[in-house]
């Protein structure tokens, strides 16, 4: 018997090392990566934003790139104002203005384009891609980002709506509650500003509220048949935020991350906390070492939980074989996270869920 013959064709052989090894590898692979999650191409995004998933999937199926798919999917949410947390007319800040954050990442080249505190421009994900493809920069912010967008041909429009101004008016009439100030006077828990700094700082943490409508995001991953990966995010940020605040969404490694040699991840939730831990980058690096996507997501959430046990957040992960997963932190009012998937098995958006822990 030729031990080196992987086919082990010797009929007299009673033991076939080659076949035993092959069987062990197949079984191990099956245990680590269940076949239910092995279809490419793949679109996966946070929250039940079905139309965004469908738009991205159609783009891939019609021959578009993974970057095209992510851009079109996030742009659909911007137009539809998904859950009031994406696009114009939502999440007014302390001055009543709606501003947008977005990013897009090319997992082949590791290029990133991001915008933050974008004013007057509805298509934030489009501007983010323009930053990536029309400049040598990664992130543009504020008024200068808006001027750049206008110079690139994007239309300037008012991002406020009757709904957002009504939200702002109610907030003012309720003594500006809730807000995100601390160590200032007058007492921010009882009064509106303007605020001045207190002489003595106190170590305080604001109460955590699992209001998924106040600071969620669309985070999207697209993987094509050849394993190319792109990731993107779009959001109007946290409702009643301090003007100028930027969360995790436009920050590479925090809001999303993509590497076509591994996969991608995207996060949603309380960006002020989550961005301190770069959960999307961490999840991708865990997958690089062979960790399956579900476990990588859970480990990224666990890292944050060690320091902020009551934070509100979730993450989605996918690798280049088409396996995917998600995880979320369980807090009052948030015990299950819903996300969307479309792949060659479904050929249509499918709502998935994961129990928080």
C-alpha positions in Angstrom: 0.0 0.0 0.0 1.3 3.4 -1.0 0.7 5.7 2.0 1.5 8.7 -0.1 -1.4 7.9 -2.5 -4.2 10.1 -1.3 -6.7 8.2 -3.3 -5.6 4.9 -1.6 -6.6 2.9 -4.6 -5.0 -0.3 -3.4 -7.9 -2.7 -3.0 -6.0 -4.8 -0.5 -5.7 -1.9 1.9 -7.8 -2.2 5.0 -6.9 1.2 6.3 -6.8 4.3 4.0 -4.9 7.1 5.7 -5.6 9.5 2.8 -9.3 9.0 3.0 -9.3 9.1 6.8 -7.5 12.4 6.7 -9.8 13.8 4.0 -12.9 12.7 6.0 -11.5 14.3 9.2 -10.9 17.6 7.3 -14.4 17.5 5.9 -16.0 16.8 9.2 -14.0 19.4 11.0 -14.9 22.0 8.3 -18.6 21.1 8.6 -18.6 21.5 12.4 -16.8 24.8 12.2 -18.7 26.2 9.3 -22.3 24.8 9.0 -23.4 24.6 5.4 -26.5 26.7 6.0 -24.2 29.8 5.9 -22.0 29.1 2.9 -23.5 30.9 -0.1 -21.9 33.6 -2.2 -22.6 36.2 -3.2 -23.8 37.6 0.1 -25.4 40.8 1.3 -25.9 41.3 5.0 -27.0 44.5 6.8 -28.0 45.6 10.3 -31.7 46.0 11.2 -34.8 44.9 9.2 -34.0 47.3 6.3 -35.3 45.0 3.6 -35.4 47.5 0.7 -31.8 48.3 1.3 -30.8 44.7 1.2 -32.9 44.2 -2.0 -31.3 47.2 -3.7 -27.8 45.9 -2.9 -28.6 42.4 -4.0 -30.1 43.6 -7.3 -26.9 45.7 -7.9 -24.7 42.6 -7.4 -26.9 40.4 -9.6 -26.9 42.9 -12.4 -23.1 42.9 -12.5 -22.3 45.7 -10.2 -19.3 45.6 -7.9 -19.4 45.1 -4.1 -18.7 48.8 -3.7 -21.7 49.6 -6.0 -23.9 47.2 -3.9 -22.9 48.8 -0.6 -23.4 52.3 -2.0 -26.8 51.5 -3.5 -28.0 49.7 -0.4 -27.1 52.4 2.0 -28.4 55.1 -0.4 -31.8 53.3 -0.4 -31.9 53.7 3.3 -30.9 57.4 3.0 -33.8 58.0 0.6 -36.3 56.0 2.7 -35.1 57.5 6.0 -34.8 54.1 7.5 -36.2 54.1 11.0 -35.6 57.8 11.2 -32.0 57.1 12.0 -30.6 57.2 8.5 -30.8 60.0 6.0 -32.3 63.5 6.2 -35.1 64.5 8.5 -34.0 62.6 11.6 -31.9 62.9 14.8 -31.8 66.7 15.2 -28.9 67.9 17.4 -29.1 70.4 20.2 -29.5 73.2 17.7 -32.2 71.4 15.7 -29.9 70.5 12.7 -29.7 67.1 11.1 -26.2 66.1 10.0 -25.0 62.9 8.4 -22.1 60.4 8.8 -21.2 57.7 6.4 -18.3 55.5 5.3 -17.4 53.0 2.6 -14.4 50.6 2.5 -12.9 48.6 -0.3 -11.6 45.3 1.1 -9.4 44.8 -1.9 -7.3 47.9 -1.6 -8.1 48.8 2.0 -9.1 52.3 0.8 -11.7 54.1 2.9 -13.9 57.2 2.2 -15.8 58.8 5.1 -17.8 61.9 5.9 -18.9 63.2 9.3 -21.1 66.0 10.4 -22.1 66.4 6.7 -24.6 69.3 6.2 -27.0 70.0 3.4 -26.3 66.8 1.4 -28.7 63.9 1.5 -26.5 61.3 -0.2 -23.9 60.8 2.5 -22.7 57.4 1.3 -22.2 58.8 -2.2 -20.0 61.6 -0.8 -18.1 59.1 1.2 -17.3 57.1 -1.9 -16.3 60.4 -3.7 -13.8 61.1 -0.8 -12.3 57.6 -1.4 -12.2 57.9 -5.2 -11.6 61.6 -5.8 -9.1 62.4 -3.0 -6.1 60.9 -1.3 -7.9 61.4 2.0 -9.9 59.1 4.2 -12.2 61.4 6.2 -13.7 64.8 5.5 -15.9 66.6 8.1 -18.4 69.4 8.7 -18.9 72.4 6.4 -15.7 71.6 4.4 -17.1 68.1 3.6 -20.3 69.8 2.4 -18.4 72.2 0.2 -16.4 69.3 -1.3 -19.7 67.4 -2.0 -21.2 70.4 -3.8 -18.0 70.8 -5.9 -18.3 67.1 -6.8 -21.8 67.7 -8.1 -24.0 66.7 -5.2 -27.1 68.8 -4.7 -27.4 71.0 -1.6 -30.7 70.6 0.1 -32.2 71.3 3.5 -32.0 68.2 5.7 -34.6 69.3 8.1 -38.2 68.2 7.8 -41.4 69.0 9.7 -40.9 65.8 11.7 -37.4 66.7 12.7 -38.3 70.2 13.7 -41.3 68.9 15.7 -38.9 66.5 17.5 -36.6 69.5 18.3 -39.5 71.6 19.6 -40.7 68.9 21.9 -37.2 68.4 23.2 -36.9 72.1 24.0 -40.2 72.2 25.7 -39.2 69.2 27.8 -36.2 71.0 29.3 -33.9 69.5 26.7 -34.2 65.9 28.0 -32.4 63.7 27.3 -29.1 65.2 26.5 -25.5 64.2 26.6 -23.9 66.8 28.8 -22.1 66.2 32.1 -20.0 68.2 34.6 -21.6 71.5 33.5 -24.1 74.0 34.9 -26.9 74.6 34.9 -27.8 71.0 35.8 -28.1 69.3 32.4 -30.6 66.7 33.9 -33.0 69.5 34.6 -32.2 72.4 32.3 -31.3 73.5 28.8 -28.1 75.4 28.1 -26.1 77.3 27.3 -23.8 75.3 29.6 -20.6 76.3 31.4 -18.0 73.9 32.9 -18.1 73.0 36.5 -15.0 73.6 38.6 -15.0 70.1 40.0 -15.3 67.1 37.8 -17.3 64.1 38.9 -16.9 60.5 37.6 -20.4 59.9 36.2 -21.9 57.7 33.6 -25.1 58.6 31.9 -28.0 56.2 32.2 -28.1 53.8 29.3 -31.3 53.7 27.4 -31.9 51.0 24.7 -33.7 53.3 22.4 -32.9 51.7 19.1 -34.5 54.7 17.3 -32.1 57.3 18.8 -28.8 56.0 17.6 -28.8 53.1 15.2 -27.2 52.8 11.8 -27.3 50.9 8.6 -24.1 48.9 8.4 -23.8 46.7 5.3 -21.4 44.1 4.0 -21.3 42.9 0.4 -19.3 39.8 -0.8 -19.3 38.7 -4.4 -18.7 35.2 -5.9 -15.0 35.8 -6.1 -14.7 36.9 -2.5 -14.3 40.6 -3.0 -15.6 42.4 0.1 -16.9 45.9 0.7 -18.4 47.5 3.8 -20.4 50.7 4.4 -22.4 52.6 6.9 -24.8 55.6 6.9 -26.5 57.4 9.8 -27.8 60.7 11.0 -26.3 60.0 14.4 -27.6 60.3 17.9 -30.8 62.3 18.5 -30.2 65.5 20.5 -26.4 65.1 20.2 -24.1 67.9 21.0 -23.4 69.8 17.6 -20.3 68.4 16.0 -20.5 65.0 17.6 -19.3 62.1 15.5 -19.9 58.6 16.4 -18.5 55.2 15.3 -20.2 55.0 11.9 -17.7 56.9 9.7 -14.6 55.5 11.6 -12.9 52.6 9.9 -12.6 49.6 12.2 -15.4 51.0 14.4 -18.5 51.4 12.3 -17.3 48.9 9.7 -14.3 47.2 8.3 -13.5 45.0 5.3 -10.6 42.9 4.1 -11.1 40.7 1.1 -8.5 38.2 2.4 -10.8 37.6 5.5 -14.3 39.2 5.4 -16.0 42.1 7.0 -18.0 43.4 10.0 -20.3 46.3 10.7 -21.5 47.7 14.1 -24.6 49.5 15.3 -25.6 51.0 18.6 -24.1 53.5 21.0 -21.3 54.7 18.9 -19.7 56.9 21.6 -18.9 53.8 23.5 -18.4 51.3 20.7 -15.9 53.3 18.8 -13.5 53.1 21.7 -13.1 49.4 21.1 -12.9 49.2 17.3 -15.3 46.2 17.3 -15.5 45.8 13.5 -11.7 45.6 13.2 -11.5 43.2 16.2 -14.1 40.9 14.6 -12.3 40.8 11.3 -9.0 40.1 13.0 -10.5 37.3 15.0 -11.9 35.8 11.7 -8.4 36.1 10.3 -7.2 33.6 12.9 -9.9 31.1 12.0 -12.7 32.2 14.4 -16.1 31.7 12.9 -18.2 34.8 12.2 -20.8 34.2 15.0 -18.1 33.7 17.6 -16.0 36.7 16.3 -19.1 38.9 16.7 -19.8 37.7 20.2 -16.1 38.2 21.2 -16.2 41.7 19.9 -19.3 42.5 22.0 -17.8 40.8 25.0 -14.8 43.0 24.9 -17.0 46.1 25.3 -19.2 44.4 27.9 -16.2 44.1 30.2 -16.1 47.9 30.6 -19.7 48.9 29.8 -22.0 46.0 30.8 -25.1 48.0 29.9 -24.2 49.4 26.6 -26.6 49.2 23.6 -25.0 47.6 20.5 -24.8 44.8 18.0 -22.5 43.7 15.2 -22.7 41.6 12.0 -19.8 39.6 10.6 -19.2 37.6 7.4 -16.2 35.8 6.0 -15.1 35.2 2.4 -16.6 31.7 2.4 -20.1 33.1 2.9 -20.5 32.2 6.5 -22.1 35.0 8.6 -23.3 35.7 12.1 -24.3 38.5 14.5 -24.2 39.3 18.2 -25.7 41.9 20.5 -25.6 43.0 24.1 -28.7 42.2 26.2 -30.1 45.2 28.0 -33.6 46.2 29.1 -35.7 46.8 26.0 -33.2 45.0 23.7 -33.0 41.3 23.9 -32.9 40.3 20.3 -31.2 41.8 17.2 -32.7 41.6 13.8 -30.7 41.8 10.6 -31.1 41.1 6.9 -29.4 38.6 4.6 -29.6 37.9 0.9 -27.5 35.2 -0.8 -27.7 32.6 -3.6 -29.7 30.3 -1.4 -32.5 32.8 -0.8 -32.1 35.1 -3.8 -34.1 37.5 -1.8 -33.8 39.4 1.5 -34.4 37.2 4.5 -35.0 38.5 8.1 -32.7 36.9 10.6 -32.4 37.3 14.3 -30.0 36.6 17.2 -30.7 36.5 20.9 -28.6 39.0 22.8 -26.4 37.8 25.7 
